[in-house]
């Protein structure tokens, strides 16, 4: 069964009328315990990959879900950070679950990284994504208080500086979070210093996330990385097992499947969204890489 790629806008659409939710449209969502009921994940359904950063924190009770096919149970004082590469499924909560979900759009995180590059470097160093973290009571208090500060700013819709204040508060939250995680790590926990190959892979994937819809050729990414087409292909294929062209095609197919699951989006609109010359070109590309026509995929989804 195909995994589903879910956009931040779709998450917002599911829960924007929920009384337990506050949001900065297209950027930040803070949700309480009941919002879980609005996320369409079932144990028999496909896992989803959300195009956002999500921080779950359990304050009381418990919440269970799978991340990358591993089951995690969060109880009081435990948090988990999920990013767009993590596959999430089968979310269940206890009746007495109390907690927070802070959901940040990819674009918002990119803008935060541009403003505070050292923060994002330490987020990478702390390896926060995809595994549960036990926090001390005082740490949990600081983190949940930080989330409540963000929530208060989300509610002040008449504040001219609301978005800037929210960004500062989100940055403060991540600085506290990373500080607590780094305190728990030992030297043995950390990988060796990033190699040149690691840096190329990281930058390529960043560029891919930003530009795959409109830039389908390896040459664009090679130029941005000041490399030749051949060198980038050799580095990516050797290090990741996939050529840069395969990475581009996989990203396009994943996005196409997400759009095809939306019945109100026409084939022509999908072709334009993904910057194909016309609907026919898109259909040929999709069938070549999936073995079925887009119309057939939509009918079976």
C-alpha positions in Angstrom: 0.0 0.0 0.0 1.4 3.4 -0.9 2.4 5.8 1.8 0.6 9.2 1.8 2.4 12.5 1.6 0.4 15.1 3.5 1.0 18.8 3.2 0.9 21.3 6.0 -2.2 22.9 4.4 -4.0 19.5 4.5 -3.3 19.2 8.3 -4.6 22.7 8.7 -7.7 21.9 6.7 -8.5 18.8 8.9 -8.3 20.6 12.2 -8.7 24.4 11.7 -12.3 24.3 13.2 -11.1 22.3 16.2 -11.6 24.2 19.5 -8.3 22.7 20.7 -6.3 24.3 18.0 -4.6 27.7 17.6 -2.7 28.6 14.4 -0.8 31.0 12.3 -2.2 30.1 8.9 0.3 28.4 6.6 3.0 28.5 9.3 2.4 27.3 12.8 -0.2 25.1 14.5 -0.5 24.3 18.3 -3.0 21.6 19.0 -4.4 20.0 22.2 -5.1 16.4 22.9 -8.4 16.1 21.1 -7.0 17.1 17.7 -5.6 13.6 17.3 -9.1 12.4 16.6 -9.2 14.6 13.4 -6.1 13.0 11.8 -7.2 10.3 9.4 -4.7 7.5 10.3 -6.0 4.0 10.9 -4.1 0.9 11.8 -5.2 -0.7 8.5 -4.4 2.3 6.4 -1.1 3.6 4.9 1.4 5.5 7.0 1.6 9.2 6.3 4.6 11.5 5.8 3.8 15.0 6.8 5.6 17.9 5.1 6.2 19.7 8.4 8.1 19.5 11.7 5.9 18.1 14.5 6.8 18.1 18.2 4.6 15.9 20.4 4.7 16.2 24.2 2.8 14.0 26.6 1.9 15.6 29.9 -0.6 13.0 31.3 -1.9 9.7 30.1 -0.4 8.1 27.0 -0.3 8.3 23.3 0.9 5.5 21.0 1.9 5.6 17.3 4.3 4.1 14.9 7.3 6.1 13.5 9.2 4.5 10.6 7.5 1.1 11.5 8.7 1.3 15.1 6.0 1.7 17.8 6.4 4.4 20.4 4.4 5.0 23.6 4.6 8.4 25.0 3.8 8.8 28.7 4.1 11.9 31.0 7.4 13.7 30.4 8.2 12.1 27.0 8.4 14.0 23.7 9.1 13.1 20.1 10.1 15.2 17.2 9.0 14.2 13.7 10.2 15.6 10.4 9.0 15.2 6.8 11.1 12.0 6.2 9.4 10.1 9.1 6.5 7.8 8.3 3.8 8.0 10.9 0.9 5.6 11.5 -1.7 4.1 13.8 -2.1 7.0 16.3 -4.0 6.1 19.5 -4.4 8.0 22.7 -5.7 7.1 26.1 -8.9 8.7 27.4 -6.9 10.7 29.9 -4.2 11.9 27.5 -3.2 15.5 27.9 -0.5 16.9 25.7 0.6 19.2 23.0 1.4 19.0 19.3 3.4 21.9 17.8 3.3 21.7 14.0 5.7 23.9 12.0 5.5 24.3 8.2 8.7 23.5 6.2 8.8 27.0 4.8 8.6 28.5 8.3 11.5 26.3 9.5 13.6 27.2 6.4 13.1 30.9 7.2 14.0 30.3 10.8 17.2 28.4 9.7 18.1 31.4 7.5 17.9 33.7 10.5 19.5 31.4 13.1 21.9 29.1 11.2 23.6 28.0 14.4 20.3 26.7 15.8 19.7 24.5 12.8 23.2 23.2 12.9 22.6 22.1 16.5 19.2 20.6 15.7 21.1 18.4 13.2 23.8 17.7 15.8 21.3 16.7 18.4 19.6 14.3 16.0 16.2 15.1 17.4 14.0 13.5 14.8 12.3 10.1 15.0 12.9 8.8 18.5 11.3 9.5 21.9 13.0 11.7 24.5 12.5 11.6 28.2 12.6 15.0 29.8 13.1 15.9 33.5 10.1 17.6 35.2 11.7 21.0 35.1 12.6 20.7 31.5 9.1 19.6 30.5 7.8 22.6 32.4 10.0 25.0 30.5 9.1 23.4 27.1 5.3 23.4 27.7 5.5 27.0 29.1 7.3 28.0 25.9 4.5 26.4 23.8 1.9 28.2 25.8 3.7 31.5 25.1 3.5 30.7 21.4 -0.2 29.9 21.8 -0.9 33.2 23.5 0.7 35.0 20.5 -1.3 33.0 18.1 -4.5 34.2 19.8 -3.5 37.9 19.5 -4.7 38.2 15.9 -4.8 42.0 16.1 -1.1 42.4 16.8 0.7 43.9 13.8 3.9 42.1 14.9 2.3 38.8 15.6 4.1 36.7 13.0 7.5 38.1 14.0 6.8 37.5 17.7 5.7 33.9 16.9 8.9 33.3 15.0 11.0 34.5 17.9 9.0 32.3 20.3 9.3 29.2 18.1 13.1 29.9 17.8 13.3 30.1 21.6 11.4 26.9 22.0 13.8 25.0 19.7 16.8 26.5 21.4 15.5 25.2 24.8 14.7 21.8 23.2 18.0 21.3 21.6 19.9 22.5 24.7 18.1 19.8 26.8 18.7 17.1 24.3 22.4 18.0 23.9 22.8 17.8 27.7 21.6 14.2 27.5 24.0 13.1 24.8 27.5 11.8 25.4 30.4 12.1 23.0 29.8 8.6 21.9 26.3 9.6 20.7 27.6 11.9 18.1 28.8 11.0 14.6 32.2 12.2 13.4 32.5 15.7 12.0 30.5 16.2 8.8 32.5 15.2 5.7 32.5 17.0 2.4 30.3 14.3 1.0 27.9 14.6 3.9 27.7 18.4 3.2 27.0 17.8 -0.5 24.2 15.3 0.3 22.6 17.7 2.9 22.7 20.7 0.6 21.4 18.7 -2.3 18.4 17.4 -0.3 17.7 21.0 0.9 17.7 22.2 -2.6 15.5 19.3 -3.7 12.9 20.1 -1.1 12.8 23.7 -2.3 13.0 23.3 -6.0 11.9 19.8 -7.2 8.6 21.0 -8.6 10.1 23.4 -11.0 13.6 22.1 -11.5 13.6 18.6 -13.0 17.2 18.5 -14.3 20.3 17.5 -12.4 22.2 20.3 -14.0 20.4 22.9 -11.9 21.4 21.3 -8.6 24.9 20.7 -9.8 25.3 24.3 -10.7 23.9 25.4 -7.3 26.5 23.1 -5.6 29.3 24.3 -7.9 29.8 20.8 -9.1 29.6 19.1 -12.5 26.7 16.9 -13.4 28.9 13.9 -13.4 30.5 14.6 -10.0 27.1 15.2 -8.3 25.8 11.9 -9.8 28.8 10.0 -8.6 28.7 11.4 -5.1 25.0 10.9 -4.6 24.8 7.5 -6.2 27.8 6.2 -4.1 26.7 7.7 -0.8 22.9 7.2 -1.0 22.4 4.4 -3.5 20.3 6.7 -5.7 21.3 9.0 -8.4 20.2 12.7 -8.1 17.9 12.2 -11.1 16.2 9.3 -9.2 15.8 11.6 -6.1 14.2 14.2 -8.3 11.8 11.7 -9.9 10.9 10.1 -6.6 10.0 13.6 -5.2 7.9 14.4 -8.2 6.0 11.1 -8.0 5.4 11.4 -4.3 4.0 14.9 -4.8 1.9 13.8 -7.8 0.3 11.0 -5.8 -0.6 13.5 -3.1 -2.2 15.8 -5.6 -4.0 12.9 -7.4 -5.7 11.9 -4.1 -7.4 15.3 -4.2 -10.4 14.8 -6.5 -11.0 18.6 -7.0 -7.5 19.0 -8.6 -7.5 18.4 -12.3 -4.8 16.6 -14.3 -4.0 19.9 -16.0 -3.6 21.7 -12.7 -1.2 18.9 -11.5 0.8 19.1 -14.6 1.1 22.9 -14.1 1.9 22.6 -10.4 4.8 20.2 -11.2 6.0 22.2 -14.2 5.4 19.7 -16.9 4.9 21.1 -20.4 1.4 19.7 -20.7 -0.9 17.1 -19.3 0.3 14.5 -21.8 4.0 14.9 -20.6 2.9 14.5 -17.0 0.9 11.4 -17.8 3.8 9.7 -19.7 6.2 10.5 -16.8 3.8 9.2 -14.2 3.1 6.0 -16.1 6.8 5.4 -16.8 7.7 5.6 -13.1 4.6 3.9 -11.5 3.4 1.5 -14.2 -0.1 3.0 -14.3 -1.7 6.1 -15.7 -2.5 9.0 -13.4 -6.3 8.4 -14.0 -5.9 4.8 -12.9 -4.0 5.7 -9.8 -6.6 8.3 -8.9 -9.4 5.7 -9.4 -7.7 3.2 -7.1 -6.7 5.6 -4.4 
